[in-house]
Amino acid sequence: MSFNEVFFRVTCSFFVLFLSTRLMGKKEISQLDVFTFITAITIGNIAASVSTEKTLSIKDGILGIIGWTVYTILMGYISLKSKTARRFILGEPIILVRQGKIMEEALKKARLDTDQFQGMLRNENIYSLNDVEYAIFEIDGSLSVMKTKDIKTKKNKIWKKTLLFPTSTVVVSDGKVNEDALTELNLDKKWLYAQLERAGIQSISDVFFVEVQTDGSLYIDYRDDHLKEN
């Protein structure tokens, strides 16, 4: 290829790739889910091929990048609108340790053995499973850990913080009630609606996100911000 052709190919692939990444949105490398990671590698490979492969026409290469970009945006839109689709496309967090107990089936589901799991804990500066209350394997492959509740000694007396719930739990997401989450907390919709009514909310359609805190209180994000001020 001549210098002019190489320059033209590199310029085209660079700007098409730049526009594609802008359209797909910002996300740190450490936060990429598997699907997005594969998409980024594929689009990068196509862009590189457009720049260097004489047998690949610029038109076909650019169409390939645009095609991958459109499908990625479409999948992102579908996963945003449907929780079921989001679980299928991106997966969902997996609880590996619950109330200090290792969930063996969850480890198998995450395809982790105990050595790998302990290695991930060491990366979080945790060297004993006895120090772990909850461990959650996130969809981006990272591990979120809540350490065992602190036991404080004061004036020769041991005080232990009493929690109604072991961890904060999302019970309403995107305006939809998560009945499975309520069941895990031994709660139901009747309890949730009563708490929302106590907060001055007459309809579930008025809220976008609700999280039950460890002390039983609710964090509420309103669908329309002005409702919070009324």
N, C-alpha and C positions, 0 to 999 in steps of 0.2 A: 504493500500500500504506500502511496505517496504521502508526504508530510501533510499536505492539504487535506487529504482524505482522513488521515488519522486525527488531525485537529478537529475536523468537522464531526467525526464520530464521537470523539471525547466530549466535545461541546454539547452535542445533542443528548447523549446519555446522561451527562452531568445535570443538565437543566431539567430533563424529564424526571430523573431520580430525585432531584431537589423538590420539584413540585409534588411528586408522589408522596414523599415523606411528610411534606407540609399538610397534605390532604389527609393523611392517615393519623395525624396528631402526634403530640409529644409524649414520650415515655422513656424513662431511664432504662439503660440496659439491664440493670438488676431487677427491674419490675416487669420485664417482658415475659408473657406466658409462652408456652411452647409453640402455639400456632403463630403468634406474631414473630417469634424468633426465627422460625422456619421461613416465614414470608420475607423477613428482612434479608436473610441469607440468599434466598432465591432471587429476589429483585436485584440484589447486589451482584449476583453472578450474571444475570441477564445484562445488566448495565456494563459489566466488565467485558462480556462477550461482544456487545455492540461496539465497544471501543477498540477491540483487538482482533476479533474474528472476521476475516474478509469474507468468509463463506456465509455469514449471517448478515442479511440486509438490514439497513438502518430501520426501515419501515417495520419489518417483522420484529426486530428487537424492541422498538418503542411500543408496538402493539402488545408485546408480551408484558412489558413493565406496566402499561396501562391496564391490561387485563387483570394482573395480580393485584394491582392497587384497587380496582373496582371491587373485586371479590373480597378483599380484606376489609374495605369500608362497609360493604354489604353485610358481611359476617358480624362486624362490630355493631352495626345498627340492629341486626336481628338479636344478638345477645343482649343488647341494651334494653330491648322491648320485651323480651321473653326470658323469664328466669329458667324455664326448662331448657330452652335453646342455649342459654349461657352455660348451664351445667354440662350440656353435651359438647359444646364447642371448646370451652375453656377448662372444664372440670370444676371441682369445688374443694374448699379446704377440708383437710382430713384431721380429725382429732386423734393424735397418737398416744397422748397421756391424758387421762381424765381422772381428776381428783387423786393424783398420785399413782394411778394404776396404768400400766402399759396396755394398750388395746392391741392385742396380737393380730386380730383380723384387719385392723386399720393399717398396721405395718405392712401386711401382705398386700393390701390394696394400694399402698403407696410404693410398693416394690422396694422396700428398705429392709435390710437385716439389722440386727442389734448393733453390729460394729459400725455400720454407716450412721445409724441413729445416734450412737454415742459420740461419733466424730462431729456430727452437726451440733450436738449439745456443747462439746468442747469449744466449738467456734463461737458459742455464746458465753464462754467462760463458766460453764457448768460442768463439773466433773463427777457429780453423783446424781443418780436418778432420784435419790431421796430428797433432793432440793427442788424437784419439779412437781408443780401442782397440775399444770396444764401445758401441753405442747401441741401446737397446731401446724401441720404441714401445709403451707400456702400454695396457691395455684402457680406461683412463679418459682416454686422449688425452694423457697426460703423457709426457715423454721421460726415460729413465734412462740415464745416461752413465757409462762407466768410462774414465777418461783413460789415455793411453799410459803404460806402466810407466816409473816414474822411473829416470833414469840418474844414479847418484851418483858424484861424483869425490872420491877420498880419496887423499892423498899421491901425486898425479900418476898414479893408477891409476883406471881406470873399472870400477866394479862394477855389474853389472846383475843384478837379481833373477831367478833362473831359476824358472819355474813349470811344474809338470807339466801343468796345465790353465789355459787363459786366463781362465776365470771359474768361479765356483761354479755347480754345476748340480744341479737336483733330479732324483733318480733313483727315488725312491719318494714317492708322494703319496697320501694317504688309504689307505695300506696296499697300494697297487698299484704294481708296477714299471713305470717309464717306459722301455720298451725303445728308443724313438727317441732319448731323451736319452743312454742308454748307447752307442748306435751312434755318435752325434756325437762322443763322447769316445773312440771306438775301444775300447770296453769291452763286456762282455757279462754275462749273468746269472751265469755261473760265477764271474767275478771278484767280482761284488757279493756273492754268497752266501759266498764265501771270506772276504771282508772282514768280513761280519756275523758269521760263525762265529768269526773271530779276536777279535771284540768280545764273544764269549760269547752270541751270539744264534743259537738253533737253528732258528728258523722266521721267515719273512718276516711271518707273521701277528702277530708280537710287536712290530713297529715300525709307526709311523704315518707318519713322514716321515724321509727320508734325503737328505742333500745332499753331493755330492762337492766338497770344497774345492779350491782352486787347488794346494795342496801334496800332494793325493792322499788326505788324511785324510777321514774321514766325520763329518758332524754327524748324530747319530741322535736322533730323538724317539720314545720308546717309546709304544706304544698304552696300556699301563698303567704309570703312574709308578712303582709299587712294584717293577717289574721292574728298573728302573735301580739300585735300591738292593741288589739281590741279588748 
